[in-house]
Amino acid sequence: MPGAVPGETPAAARPTTESASPGPVRVSGVTIQSGQAGETFVDVATSGPVPYRVLRLRNPQRLVVDLEGARTTSLRGSYPSDSPVLHRV
């Protein structure tokens, strides 16, 4: 990294000492992008770190990422995808 001091962690990579806002973490949006090799990236915008767990369910087959205690601030119920492996989020 240009201008970096060897052995020093860049400021952007350091953990913050600011306290998180009170209340549950807020989910403000979802971005879905396709990679050059055909992979699919899903980015979930949150107001802070949130514990999560991943579940695989059947009938219908789906992958669930549960953001524990998070609340949505988006008016959208789902986000469509053009990916061959992902229908919607």
Backbone atoms as SQL, in Angstrom:
CREATE TABLE atoms (id INTEGER PRIMARY KEY, chain TEXT, resi INTEGER, resn TEXT, atom TEXT, x REAL, y REAL, z REAL);
INSERT INTO atoms VALUES
  (1, 'A', 1, 'MET', 'N', 0.856, -1.172, 0.000),
  (2, 'A', 1, 'MET', 'CA', 0.000, 0.000, 0.000),
  (3, 'A', 1, 'MET', 'C', 0.897, 1.227, 0.000),
  (4, 'A', 2, 'PRO', 'N', 0.732, 2.151, -0.964),
  (5, 'A', 2, 'PRO', 'CA', 1.565, 3.339, -1.026),
  (6, 'A', 2, 'PRO', 'C', 1.417, 4.185, 0.230),
  (7, 'A', 3, 'GLY', 'N', 2.528, 4.630, 0.764),
  (8, 'A', 3, 'GLY', 'CA', 2.519, 5.483, 1.938),
  (9, 'A', 3, 'GLY', 'C', 2.336, 4.745, 3.255),
  (10, 'A', 4, 'ALA', 'N', 2.190, 3.425, 3.196),
  (11, 'A', 4, 'ALA', 'CA', 1.994, 2.650, 4.422),
  (12, 'A', 4, 'ALA', 'C', 3.320, 2.451, 5.130),
  (13, 'A', 5, 'VAL', 'N', 3.279, 2.414, 6.425),
  (14, 'A', 5, 'VAL', 'CA', 4.460, 2.167, 7.242),
  (15, 'A', 5, 'VAL', 'C', 4.532, 0.672, 7.513),
  (16, 'A', 6, 'PRO', 'N', 5.681, 0.003, 7.197),
  (17, 'A', 6, 'PRO', 'CA', 5.778, -1.431, 7.449),
  (18, 'A', 6, 'PRO', 'C', 5.461, -1.769, 8.896),
  (19, 'A', 7, 'GLY', 'N', 4.643, -2.781, 9.099),
  (20, 'A', 7, 'GLY', 'CA', 4.291, -3.223, 10.436),
  (21, 'A', 7, 'GLY', 'C', 3.148, -2.452, 11.069),
  (22, 'A', 8, 'GLU', 'N', 2.631, -1.450, 10.384),
  (23, 'A', 8, 'GLU', 'CA', 1.525, -0.669, 10.937),
  (24, 'A', 8, 'GLU', 'C', 0.240, -1.005, 10.190),
  (25, 'A', 9, 'THR', 'N', -0.841, -1.162, 10.917),
  (26, 'A', 9, 'THR', 'CA', -2.134, -1.456, 10.311),
  (27, 'A', 9, 'THR', 'C', -2.733, -0.175, 9.757),
  (28, 'A', 10, 'PRO', 'N', -3.129, -0.172, 8.452),
  (29, 'A', 10, 'PRO', 'CA', -3.761, 1.031, 7.899),
  (30, 'A', 10, 'PRO', 'C', -5.007, 1.395, 8.698),
  (31, 'A', 11, 'ALA', 'N', -5.303, 2.681, 8.801),
  (32, 'A', 11, 'ALA', 'CA', -6.434, 3.156, 9.610),
  (33, 'A', 11, 'ALA', 'C', -7.746, 2.513, 9.179),
  (34, 'A', 12, 'ALA', 'N', -7.945, 2.308, 7.872),
  (35, 'A', 12, 'ALA', 'CA', -9.199, 1.736, 7.392),
  (36, 'A', 12, 'ALA', 'C', -9.378, 0.290, 7.838),
  (37, 'A', 13, 'ALA', 'N', -8.292, -0.406, 8.157),
  (38, 'A', 13, 'ALA', 'CA', -8.374, -1.809, 8.547),
  (39, 'A', 13, 'ALA', 'C', -8.443, -2.001, 10.060),
  (40, 'A', 14, 'ARG', 'N', -8.256, -0.928, 10.817),
  (41, 'A', 14, 'ARG', 'CA', -8.295, -1.034, 12.276),
  (42, 'A', 14, 'ARG', 'C', -9.725, -1.154, 12.775),
  (43, 'A', 15, 'PRO', 'N', -9.942, -1.951, 13.823),
  (44, 'A', 15, 'PRO', 'CA', -11.292, -1.997, 14.391),
  (45, 'A', 15, 'PRO', 'C', -11.657, -0.656, 14.995),
  (46, 'A', 16, 'THR', 'N', -12.912, -0.281, 14.870),
  (47, 'A', 16, 'THR', 'CA', -13.360, 1.003, 15.402),
  (48, 'A', 16, 'THR', 'C', -13.624, 0.893, 16.891),
  (49, 'A', 17, 'THR', 'N', -13.396, 1.973, 17.599),
  (50, 'A', 17, 'THR', 'CA', -13.679, 1.990, 19.029),
  (51, 'A', 17, 'THR', 'C', -15.011, 2.681, 19.306),
  (52, 'A', 18, 'GLU', 'N', -15.663, 3.179, 18.227),
  (53, 'A', 18, 'GLU', 'CA', -16.954, 3.815, 18.401),
  (54, 'A', 18, 'GLU', 'C', -17.984, 2.759, 18.757),
  (55, 'A', 19, 'SER', 'N', -18.910, 3.118, 19.628),
  (56, 'A', 19, 'SER', 'CA', -19.944, 2.161, 19.987),
  (57, 'A', 19, 'SER', 'C', -21.003, 2.128, 18.892),
  (58, 'A', 20, 'ALA', 'N', -21.595, 0.957, 18.700),
  (59, 'A', 20, 'ALA', 'CA', -22.647, 0.805, 17.706),
  (60, 'A', 20, 'ALA', 'C', -23.885, 1.563, 18.174),
  (61, 'A', 21, 'SER', 'N', -24.715, 1.930, 17.207),
  (62, 'A', 21, 'SER', 'CA', -25.938, 2.629, 17.581),
  (63, 'A', 21, 'SER', 'C', -26.818, 1.687, 18.392),
  (64, 'A', 22, 'PRO', 'N', -27.573, 2.245, 19.341),
  (65, 'A', 22, 'PRO', 'CA', -28.417, 1.393, 20.181),
  (66, 'A', 22, 'PRO', 'C', -29.511, 0.734, 19.346),
  (67, 'A', 23, 'GLY', 'N', -29.974, -0.404, 19.820),
  (68, 'A', 23, 'GLY', 'CA', -31.042, -1.110, 19.123),
  (69, 'A', 23, 'GLY', 'C', -30.504, -2.122, 18.136),
  (70, 'A', 24, 'PRO', 'N', -31.407, -2.744, 17.397),
  (71, 'A', 24, 'PRO', 'CA', -30.997, -3.795, 16.462),
  (72, 'A', 24, 'PRO', 'C', -30.246, -3.234, 15.265),
  (73, 'A', 25, 'VAL', 'N', -29.446, -4.077, 14.642),
  (74, 'A', 25, 'VAL', 'CA', -28.749, -3.710, 13.414),
  (75, 'A', 25, 'VAL', 'C', -29.800, -3.524, 12.325),
  (76, 'A', 26, 'ARG', 'N', -29.615, -2.518, 11.480),
  (77, 'A', 26, 'ARG', 'CA', -30.556, -2.229, 10.404),
  (78, 'A', 26, 'ARG', 'C', -29.979, -2.657, 9.058),
  (79, 'A', 27, 'VAL', 'N', -30.794, -3.342, 8.255),
  (80, 'A', 27, 'VAL', 'CA', -30.429, -3.729, 6.892),
  (81, 'A', 27, 'VAL', 'C', -31.058, -2.699, 5.965),
  (82, 'A', 28, 'SER', 'N', -30.210, -1.989, 5.209),
  (83, 'A', 28, 'SER', 'CA', -30.723, -0.900, 4.371),
  (84, 'A', 28, 'SER', 'C', -30.786, -1.246, 2.892),
  (85, 'A', 29, 'GLY', 'N', -30.206, -2.357, 2.487),
  (86, 'A', 29, 'GLY', 'CA', -30.274, -2.712, 1.076),
  (87, 'A', 29, 'GLY', 'C', -29.450, -3.940, 0.743),
  (88, 'A', 30, 'VAL', 'N', -29.642, -4.427, -0.482),
  (89, 'A', 30, 'VAL', 'CA', -28.934, -5.607, -0.979),
  (90, 'A', 30, 'VAL', 'C', -28.482, -5.310, -2.404),
  (91, 'A', 31, 'THR', 'N', -27.236, -5.662, -2.704),
  (92, 'A', 31, 'THR', 'CA', -26.695, -5.525, -4.050),
  (93, 'A', 31, 'THR', 'C', -26.290, -6.903, -4.537),
  (94, 'A', 32, 'ILE', 'N', -26.679, -7.251, -5.764),
  (95, 'A', 32, 'ILE', 'CA', -26.344, -8.544, -6.362),
  (96, 'A', 32, 'ILE', 'C', -25.546, -8.266, -7.633),
  (97, 'A', 33, 'GLN', 'N', -24.348, -8.873, -7.736),
  (98, 'A', 33, 'GLN', 'CA', -23.491, -8.669, -8.897),
  (99, 'A', 33, 'GLN', 'C', -22.937, -9.997, -9.379),
  (100, 'A', 34, 'SER', 'N', -22.690, -10.078, -10.688),
  (101, 'A', 34, 'SER', 'CA', -22.067, -11.259, -11.277),
  (102, 'A', 34, 'SER', 'C', -20.583, -10.995, -11.475),
  (103, 'A', 35, 'GLY', 'N', -19.769, -12.020, -11.199),
  (104, 'A', 35, 'GLY', 'CA', -18.332, -11.911, -11.394),
  (105, 'A', 35, 'GLY', 'C', -17.936, -12.367, -12.783),
  (106, 'A', 36, 'GLN', 'N', -16.688, -12.139, -13.143),
  (107, 'A', 36, 'GLN', 'CA', -16.179, -12.487, -14.475),
  (108, 'A', 36, 'GLN', 'C', -16.169, -13.986, -14.720),
  (109, 'A', 37, 'ALA', 'N', -16.025, -14.786, -13.671),
  (110, 'A', 37, 'ALA', 'CA', -15.957, -16.239, -13.835),
  (111, 'A', 37, 'ALA', 'C', -17.323, -16.900, -13.634),
  (112, 'A', 38, 'GLY', 'N', -18.404, -16.100, -13.625),
  (113, 'A', 38, 'GLY', 'CA', -19.737, -16.650, -13.477),
  (114, 'A', 38, 'GLY', 'C', -20.220, -16.750, -12.043),
  (115, 'A', 39, 'GLU', 'N', -19.430, -16.321, -11.077),
  (116, 'A', 39, 'GLU', 'CA', -19.850, -16.356, -9.678),
  (117, 'A', 39, 'GLU', 'C', -20.839, -15.226, -9.404),
  (118, 'A', 40, 'THR', 'N', -21.566, -15.348, -8.310),
  (119, 'A', 40, 'THR', 'CA', -22.550, -14.343, -7.911),
  (120, 'A', 40, 'THR', 'C', -22.170, -13.806, -6.543),
  (121, 'A', 41, 'PHE', 'N', -22.160, -12.481, -6.420),
  (122, 'A', 41, 'PHE', 'CA', -21.832, -11.816, -5.164),
  (123, 'A', 41, 'PHE', 'C', -23.074, -11.120, -4.631),
  (124, 'A', 42, 'VAL', 'N', -23.352, -11.317, -3.355),
  (125, 'A', 42, 'VAL', 'CA', -24.470, -10.649, -2.695),
  (126, 'A', 42, 'VAL', 'C', -23.896, -9.820, -1.558),
  (127, 'A', 43, 'ASP', 'N', -24.167, -8.520, -1.584),
  (128, 'A', 43, 'ASP', 'CA', -23.700, -7.617, -0.544),
  (129, 'A', 43, 'ASP', 'C', -24.917, -7.100, 0.215),
  (130, 'A', 44, 'VAL', 'N', -24.931, -7.308, 1.520),
  (131, 'A', 44, 'VAL', 'CA', -26.028, -6.855, 2.369),
  (132, 'A', 44, 'VAL', 'C', -25.525, -5.662, 3.174),
  (133, 'A', 45, 'ALA', 'N', -26.135, -4.499, 2.951),
  (134, 'A', 45, 'ALA', 'CA', -25.726, -3.275, 3.650),
  (135, 'A', 45, 'ALA', 'C', -26.387, -3.232, 5.024),
  (136, 'A', 46, 'THR', 'N', -25.559, -3.166, 6.074),
  (137, 'A', 46, 'THR', 'CA', -26.074, -3.111, 7.444),
  (138, 'A', 46, 'THR', 'C', -25.485, -1.914, 8.181),
  (139, 'A', 47, 'SER', 'N', -26.125, -1.546, 9.273),
  (140, 'A', 47, 'SER', 'CA', -25.659, -0.421, 10.072),
  (141, 'A', 47, 'SER', 'C', -24.493, -0.789, 10.988),
  (142, 'A', 48, 'GLY', 'N', -24.125, -2.060, 11.031),
  (143, 'A', 48, 'GLY', 'CA', -23.019, -2.498, 11.868),
  (144, 'A', 48, 'GLY', 'C', -22.848, -3.998, 11.776),
  (145, 'A', 49, 'PRO', 'N', -21.868, -4.525, 12.482),
  (146, 'A', 49, 'PRO', 'CA', -21.643, -5.970, 12.468),
  (147, 'A', 49, 'PRO', 'C', -22.852, -6.697, 13.060),
  (148, 'A', 50, 'VAL', 'N', -23.139, -7.864, 12.532),
  (149, 'A', 50, 'VAL', 'CA', -24.277, -8.633, 13.017),
  (150, 'A', 50, 'VAL', 'C', -23.932, -10.121, 12.976),
  (151, 'A', 51, 'PRO', 'N', -24.229, -10.858, 14.043),
  (152, 'A', 51, 'PRO', 'CA', -24.016, -12.304, 13.997),
  (153, 'A', 51, 'PRO', 'C', -24.984, -12.918, 12.995),
  (154, 'A', 52, 'TYR', 'N', -24.535, -13.973, 12.315),
  (155, 'A', 52, 'TYR', 'CA', -25.395, -14.610, 11.330),
  (156, 'A', 52, 'TYR', 'C', -25.212, -16.114, 11.351),
  (157, 'A', 53, 'ARG', 'N', -26.167, -16.807, 10.752),
  (158, 'A', 53, 'ARG', 'CA', -26.031, -18.246, 10.558),
  (159, 'A', 53, 'ARG', 'C', -26.581, -18.579, 9.182),
  (160, 'A', 54, 'VAL', 'N', -26.056, -19.643, 8.595),
  (161, 'A', 54, 'VAL', 'CA', -26.441, -20.063, 7.253),
  (162, 'A', 54, 'VAL', 'C', -27.176, -21.390, 7.356),
  (163, 'A', 55, 'LEU', 'N', -28.338, -21.461, 6.710),
  (164, 'A', 55, 'LEU', 'CA', -29.157, -22.667, 6.714),
  (165, 'A', 55, 'LEU', 'C', -29.428, -23.096, 5.280),
  (166, 'A', 56, 'ARG', 'N', -29.456, -24.389, 5.055),
  (167, 'A', 56, 'ARG', 'CA', -29.830, -24.926, 3.748),
  (168, 'A', 56, 'ARG', 'C', -31.168, -25.634, 3.930),
  (169, 'A', 57, 'LEU', 'N', -32.188, -25.185, 3.190),
  (170, 'A', 57, 'LEU', 'CA', -33.535, -25.715, 3.327),
  (171, 'A', 57, 'LEU', 'C', -33.973, -26.401, 2.032),
  (172, 'A', 58, 'ARG', 'N', -34.963, -27.284, 2.151),
  (173, 'A', 58, 'ARG', 'CA', -35.502, -28.002, 0.993),
  (174, 'A', 58, 'ARG', 'C', -36.978, -27.682, 0.800),
  (175, 'A', 59, 'ASN', 'N', -37.481, -28.029, -0.356),
  (176, 'A', 59, 'ASN', 'CA', -38.902, -27.903, -0.739),
  (177, 'A', 59, 'ASN', 'C', -39.436, -26.499, -0.583),
  (178, 'A', 60, 'PRO', 'N', -39.003, -25.538, -1.347),
  (179, 'A', 60, 'PRO', 'CA', -38.017, -25.609, -2.417),
  (180, 'A', 60, 'PRO', 'C', -36.591, -25.456, -1.882),
  (181, 'A', 61, 'GLN', 'N', -35.600, -25.893, -2.690),
  (182, 'A', 61, 'GLN', 'CA', -34.191, -25.772, -2.322),
  (183, 'A', 61, 'GLN', 'C', -33.845, -24.292, -2.182),
  (184, 'A', 62, 'ARG', 'N', -33.221, -23.939, -1.057),
  (185, 'A', 62, 'ARG', 'CA', -32.804, -22.556, -0.868),
  (186, 'A', 62, 'ARG', 'C', -31.737, -22.462, 0.220),
  (187, 'A', 63, 'LEU', 'N', -30.997, -21.394, 0.145),
  (188, 'A', 63, 'LEU', 'CA', -29.975, -21.087, 1.136),
  (189, 'A', 63, 'LEU', 'C', -30.463, -19.866, 1.902),
  (190, 'A', 64, 'VAL', 'N', -30.460, -19.939, 3.219),
  (191, 'A', 64, 'VAL', 'CA', -30.930, -18.843, 4.057),
  (192, 'A', 64, 'VAL', 'C', -29.762, -18.313, 4.871),
  (193, 'A', 65, 'VAL', 'N', -29.579, -17.016, 4.843),
  (194, 'A', 65, 'VAL', 'CA', -28.599, -16.355, 5.708),
  (195, 'A', 65, 'VAL', 'C', -29.415, -15.538, 6.707),
  (196, 'A', 66, 'ASP', 'N', -29.412, -15.976, 7.950),
  (197, 'A', 66, 'ASP', 'CA', -30.183, -15.338, 9.012),
  (198, 'A', 66, 'ASP', 'C', -29.297, -14.332, 9.734),
  (199, 'A', 67, 'LEU', 'N', -29.622, -13.052, 9.593),
  (200, 'A', 67, 'LEU', 'CA', -28.902, -11.991, 10.291),
  (201, 'A', 67, 'LEU', 'C', -29.624, -11.798, 11.620),
  (202, 'A', 68, 'GLU', 'N', -29.045, -12.333, 12.668),
  (203, 'A', 68, 'GLU', 'CA', -29.711, -12.432, 13.968),
  (204, 'A', 68, 'GLU', 'C', -30.094, -11.072, 14.542),
  (205, 'A', 69, 'GLY', 'N', -31.390, -10.872, 14.736),
  (206, 'A', 69, 'GLY', 'CA', -31.904, -9.661, 15.352),
  (207, 'A', 69, 'GLY', 'C', -31.955, -8.446, 14.445),
  (208, 'A', 70, 'ALA', 'N', -31.543, -8.579, 13.186),
  (209, 'A', 70, 'ALA', 'CA', -31.516, -7.433, 12.277),
  (210, 'A', 70, 'ALA', 'C', -32.922, -7.053, 11.836),
  (211, 'A', 71, 'ARG', 'N', -33.112, -5.790, 11.553),
  (212, 'A', 71, 'ARG', 'CA', -34.386, -5.263, 11.068),
  (213, 'A', 71, 'ARG', 'C', -34.145, -4.548, 9.749),
  (214, 'A', 72, 'THR', 'N', -35.067, -4.699, 8.816),
  (215, 'A', 72, 'THR', 'CA', -34.905, -4.044, 7.526),
  (216, 'A', 72, 'THR', 'C', -35.471, -2.628, 7.556),
  (217, 'A', 73, 'THR', 'N', -34.808, -1.725, 6.841),
  (218, 'A', 73, 'THR', 'CA', -35.317, -0.372, 6.667),
  (219, 'A', 73, 'THR', 'C', -35.740, -0.162, 5.219),
  (220, 'A', 74, 'SER', 'N', -35.543, -1.176, 4.395),
  (221, 'A', 74, 'SER', 'CA', -35.897, -1.102, 2.979),
  (222, 'A', 74, 'SER', 'C', -37.380, -1.391, 2.794),
  (223, 'A', 75, 'LEU', 'N', -37.980, -0.743, 1.822),
  (224, 'A', 75, 'LEU', 'CA', -39.379, -0.986, 1.505),
  (225, 'A', 75, 'LEU', 'C', -39.544, -2.197, 0.584),
  (226, 'A', 76, 'ARG', 'N', -38.446, -2.680, 0.031),
  (227, 'A', 76, 'ARG', 'CA', -38.498, -3.824, -0.883),
  (228, 'A', 76, 'ARG', 'C', -38.592, -5.123, -0.098),
  (229, 'A', 77, 'GLY', 'N', -39.447, -6.019, -0.575),
  (230, 'A', 77, 'GLY', 'CA', -39.587, -7.325, 0.062),
  (231, 'A', 77, 'GLY', 'C', -38.554, -8.315, -0.430),
  (232, 'A', 78, 'SER', 'N', -38.115, -8.156, -1.693),
  (233, 'A', 78, 'SER', 'CA', -37.093, -9.041, -2.253),
  (234, 'A', 78, 'SER', 'C', -36.335, -8.304, -3.346),
  (235, 'A', 79, 'TYR', 'N', -35.186, -8.863, -3.698),
  (236, 'A', 79, 'TYR', 'CA', -34.313, -8.284, -4.709),
  (237, 'A', 79, 'TYR', 'C', -34.100, -9.332, -5.802),
  (238, 'A', 80, 'PRO', 'N', -34.572, -9.093, -7.033),
  (239, 'A', 80, 'PRO', 'CA', -34.417, -10.083, -8.101),
  (240, 'A', 80, 'PRO', 'C', -32.965, -10.176, -8.567),
  (241, 'A', 81, 'SER', 'N', -32.619, -11.308, -9.152),
  (242, 'A', 81, 'SER', 'CA', -31.263, -11.546, -9.628),
  (243, 'A', 81, 'SER', 'C', -31.296, -12.097, -11.044),
  (244, 'A', 82, 'ASP', 'N', -30.278, -11.765, -11.825),
  (245, 'A', 82, 'ASP', 'CA', -30.120, -12.317, -13.175),
  (246, 'A', 82, 'ASP', 'C', -29.185, -13.514, -13.174),
  (247, 'A', 83, 'SER', 'N', -28.758, -13.946, -12.031),
  (248, 'A', 83, 'SER', 'CA', -27.807, -15.060, -11.913),
  (249, 'A', 83, 'SER', 'C', -28.494, -16.398, -12.214),
  (250, 'A', 84, 'PRO', 'N', -27.782, -17.307, -12.875),
  (251, 'A', 84, 'PRO', 'CA', -28.362, -18.637, -13.126),
  (252, 'A', 84, 'PRO', 'C', -28.459, -19.481, -11.855),
  (253, 'A', 85, 'VAL', 'N', -27.773, -19.090, -10.787),
  (254, 'A', 85, 'VAL', 'CA', -27.803, -19.876, -9.541),
  (255, 'A', 85, 'VAL', 'C', -28.578, -19.182, -8.422),
  (256, 'A', 86, 'LEU', 'N', -29.040, -17.976, -8.673),
  (257, 'A', 86, 'LEU', 'CA', -29.731, -17.213, -7.634),
  (258, 'A', 86, 'LEU', 'C', -30.967, -16.556, -8.246),
  (259, 'A', 87, 'HIS', 'N', -32.125, -16.907, -7.728),
  (260, 'A', 87, 'HIS', 'CA', -33.384, -16.361, -8.243),
  (261, 'A', 87, 'HIS', 'C', -33.658, -14.972, -7.661),
  (262, 'A', 88, 'ARG', 'N', -33.595, -14.871, -6.330),
  (263, 'A', 88, 'ARG', 'CA', -33.819, -13.586, -5.660),
  (264, 'A', 88, 'ARG', 'C', -33.272, -13.646, -4.236),
  (265, 'A', 89, 'VAL', 'N', -33.136, -12.457, -3.654),
  (266, 'A', 89, 'VAL', 'CA', -32.715, -12.331, -2.250),
  (267, 'A', 89, 'VAL', 'C', -33.841, -11.645, -1.519);
